[in-house]
Amino acid sequence: MELGPYAKPALPAILDGMQSTNYRVRHLAAFALPRIDCESPALVPPLQRLLSDPNELVRRQALESLAEFGALAKPALPQARQFLLNTNTLSRTCALTFFDKVLSDEEFAAIREEVLTAKLDTDSMVSQVAQYVLSKRPHGDSKNAPER
């Protein structure tokens, strides 16, 4: 994974690992993929499939990895929105990070209310991440929001 693009010959094995019966292998494959190549649209669908994995750790890693693909990961937005409803704190923060990394300001406007609701989350980590994400966007509710 630390080899970055030099590890591209390993991509077929990593993609196979995403179909393993062992959740640890699926998790590590999802973790490795964007560190090797986060510019290929063909790698988004395998990660997106892991968003419905039976293991929560794998699902969360898939969403984190998809966020690294930036705008290429937009097809996963409906699934990311579902993560915001998850009872797991880390899943909700992953969704917020996904919105921040993947959506343009115009696209973010469509989910702004959901992020504002997350700002009121009883978990301080979720509310702080929501506040941070909102502060980076135009028309955010932070008085010191930078212009993009």
N, C-alpha and C positions, 0 to 999 in steps of 0.2 A: 504494500500500500504506500509506503514511503517513496517508492520509485516513481510515483506519478505516472505520466504518460509512457514511461519506459516499461511499465508493467502491462501494457495493452495486450501482449500475447497471452496473458492470463485471463482475459475477459471471458472466453468460452467456459473455462473452469468456474469462474465466479458466477456466471449466469446459470450454470448447472447447479451450483451450490444454493442458489435461490429456490431450487425445487427439492432440496434435501428434506428428508423426514426429520432431521435433527434441527431443532429451532436455533441452536447455537451457530450452526453452519449458515442458516438463512440470515441470521442477525449479522454475522461477520461479512457475508457476501454483500448485504445491503450497505454495511458500513464502508466496505472497500470500494464499491463501484464509483462514487463521485470523486474519490481521491485519485482514481486512475483516469477517468474520463467523465467530465460533467458537461461536455459540449455536444454529445451525440444524442439526437432525438430518439434514436432506436433503443436507447438504454432506459428511457422513461417508462415505457409500458411494463417491463419486468418489475421495476420498483413499485409502480402503481398497483400491480397485482398483489404485492405484499401488504398493501394497506388493509386487506381483508384477511390477513394471516390469523390463525387461531391464537398465536402468541402475542401478547401485548408489547413485549419488548421488541419483537420483530416489526410489528406495525409502526411503533414509534420511530424506530431506526429508519424504516422506509420513508416516513414523512420527513425526518431530518435530512436524509440523503436527497430526497426529491427537491427540497428547498435549495440545495446547492446547485441545482440545474437552472435556477432562476426562471425566466419566462417560459422555458421549455416545459416546465412542470405545471403550467396552468390547467391542463386537463384534470389534474388531481384536486382542483379546488373544491368540488362538492364533497369529496371524501375528507379533505382537510377541515371543512366546516363541521363535519360530524365529530371530528376530534375535539373541537371546542366544547362539545356537549359531554365529553367523557368525564367520568368521576375521578380519573387519575390526573393529578396536578401536572405531571410532566407531559402528558398527552395534550393538555390544554395549552401549555406554554409552547410546545412544538407547533401547534396549529398557529399560534400568534406569530411565531418566528417564520413559519411558512408564508403567511400573508405578507409579512414585511419583505421577505427576500424575493418573492415571486410576482407580486402584483404591482402594476404601475399605480400612480396616484389616482387615475381615473377608475381603474378596476377596484382599487381599495375602497372607493366611495360606496360601492355596492355592499361591502361587508362592515363598513364603519360602525353601524349600530351594534353589531355583534361584538366588535372589539370594545366599544364603549360599555357594553354589558359586562364583558370580561374584566374591565377596569374595576367593577364593583364586586368581583369575586371575593369570597370569604378567605381564600388562600392568598396570602400576601405576595407570594412569588408570581402567581398568575396576574394579580392586579398590577404589580410593578412592571411586568413584561408588557402588559396591555398599555400602560401609561407610556412606556418607552416607545412602543410602536406608534402610538398616536402622536407622540411629540415629534416624530420624524416626518409627519405628513402635513400637507397644507390644510388649513382649517381645523387643525387639531385643537384640543381643548387646553393645551399647554400654552401659557403666556409667552414662553420663550421658544416656541416651535420654530426651527430653522426652515427657511424657504428652500424648496427643492428645485 
